Structure formats: structure tokens, C-alpha cells
Amino acid sequence: MKTILDTDFLVNVIKYRIDIEEIKSPCIIDKTIDELEKVNNLNAKAAIKLIKLKKFKIIKTKKDKIVDDLILEKATKEDIVATQDKKLKKRLKEKQIKVITVRQKKYITKPL
């Protein structure tokens, strides 16, 4: 089981200073780093530092699709995906993949 963190989730964790120590086996899609590097703000830069500091596992892809589609491709029913994206959450639930989100700018929800 792995937890795949989406770009917007990472940025929100930094922005609201939310502790993610409880997340087991954090992973990111390789294209997520590309997205973070394109966003020119402090939260995105801090998210990149967090990825390196915590040594997140990086899931290699062909980078031929948008990150949401790559996540859907790589996630299995045993995995959890951390995202704020409503459309992605709906698509994940259709595939019976658990989702966690940032709630009330304070904490992370339990997997749904």
C-alpha cells in the first residue's frame, strides 16, 4: 500500500502547515515535480524541498498525460490518493480507490 500525493495536496499541506507524518509510504508521480517547478511560488518550492527531505518514493511514468490521469493509471485499490481535486476524487471513488484530503485548513481526513 502506498499513498500518492497530488500536486495541490502538497501545496496545501505546506500552505496550511499541516503535519503529514501519519501518511504511510508517501509517493508522488514524477510529473508532479515538473508541475511544482512550473509554479513560481514559495509553497511549491517548499513542497519540492519536503519531497527531497522526506525522500518520497517517485513513481516513474512516461509523462505523456496530465498528472491526474497518471495517478489514476498507477493507483490500485490497495493505495490511497491524497488530493483536493473534486473531479479526480470522483474518478478515484469510481475505481474504489481511497482518498484523503485537507480539511478546514487544519488536518488530513481519514481515507474514504
N, C-alpha and C positions, 0 to 999 in steps of 0.2 A: 504494500500500500504506500502510495506517495501522495503528497499534497502539491498540486500545481498552482502556482501563484500567477495571477494575471497582472498585467501592467497597471491597471487602475487600482487594483487592490494594494499593490506595493506602494504606489504613490500615496494612497490614503493612509496606510499604516505609518508612513513617515510623517505626513502632514499632521495627523492627529496624535502622534507619538504613542502608538498602540504596541504593546508588548506581544511579540509573536513567538515567544519561547515555547509555548504549548503546541505549536504546529510541528507535527512529526514528519520527518523526511521531506523538507521543503525543496521543491524543484521549480524550475522555470523553463519555458520554451526558449531556445536560443534567439529567436526573433524578438522576444520581449526586451532583451538587452538593446537590440537595434532601435526599438521604439523608444526606450528610455533615453538613449543617446540623442535621438532627434528632438526630444522635448528639452527646451533650454530653460529649465528652472531648478531651483535648489532641491526640491523634493525628489525630482527624477535623478539628480546627481547623487543624492544621499541614498536613494534606493539602489543604485549601482554599487555604492560602497558597501551597503548592507549585504548584497548578494555575494560580494567578494569576501567580506569579513566572516559571514556565517557559512561560507563555502557551500552555497546551494548547488545541488546537482543540476546540471544544464542538459536538457533533453535536446539532442541534435535533430534537426529537420532539414528538409530541402529548402526551407524558407520561401516556398513557392506560393503560399497562401497567406491570408491575414492570420494574425495570432489566434483569434477565436476559433477559426477552422482547424488550425494546427492543434489547439488544445483538445477540441472535440475528437480529432483523429488519434491523439496519443492517450487520452484518458480512458480508463477502464472502469467497470462497475465497482472495483475494489478501491479506486482512487477517490480523492476529494479535490475539488477545484475551488480556489479562493478567488472570487470575482465580485465586482459591483455591477457588472453589465447585465441589465434585465433580459435582453434577448438571449445572451449566452446562458444565463441561468435557466431560462425556459427550455432551451435546446438540451442542456445537460440533464435536466429533470426528465425529459422525454427519453433519454438514454439511460435513465435510472442511475445517474452519477451524482454523488453527494456534493453539496455546495456549502461553502461558508462565506460570510460577508462581514463587513464592518458595520456595526450598528451604533447609532446615536453618537458617533464620533468618539466612542469610548472603548468598545470591546468587540471581540470577534464572536459571531454566533456559533453555536454547535452545528455540526453537519446536518443538513436537512435531507 
